[in-house]
Amino acid sequence: MMDVELIEKEEVVNFKFLEAPKEDVHVQKDKLLNAVRLGNEFKSKAYITFQTDQGPKKIETTVWSVTEKYLQIKNGVSIPLKSLIDIQY
């Protein structure tokens, strides 16, 4: 089991994103789209786990949008899709 530190969403900007190890990735396109829908329509939050230069980190936040390469959260912060490990809601 991977050891993941839960951080505040405001701290995301303090980390450098790395590509997530393929064997650890549990994110599919439908999970991303469902997280956006939950955030926009129901104001529900999701747990987002992503890979950084300091190991995997997790935040609880609302997903605002998903583009071809990024997941966007509050304050215009973008997380590269290639860094995502998991999304839970």
Sequence and secondary structure as in RCSB ss.txt:
>XXXX:A:sequence
MMDVELIEKEEVVNFKFLEAPKEDVHVQKDKLLNAVRLGNEFKSKAYITFQTDQGPKKIETTVWSVTEKYLQIKN
GVSIPLKSLIDIQY
>XXXX:A:secstr
    EE  GGGGGGS B    GGG    HHHHHHHHHHHHHH   EEEEEEETTEEEEEEE   EE SSEEE GG
G EEEGGGEEEEE 
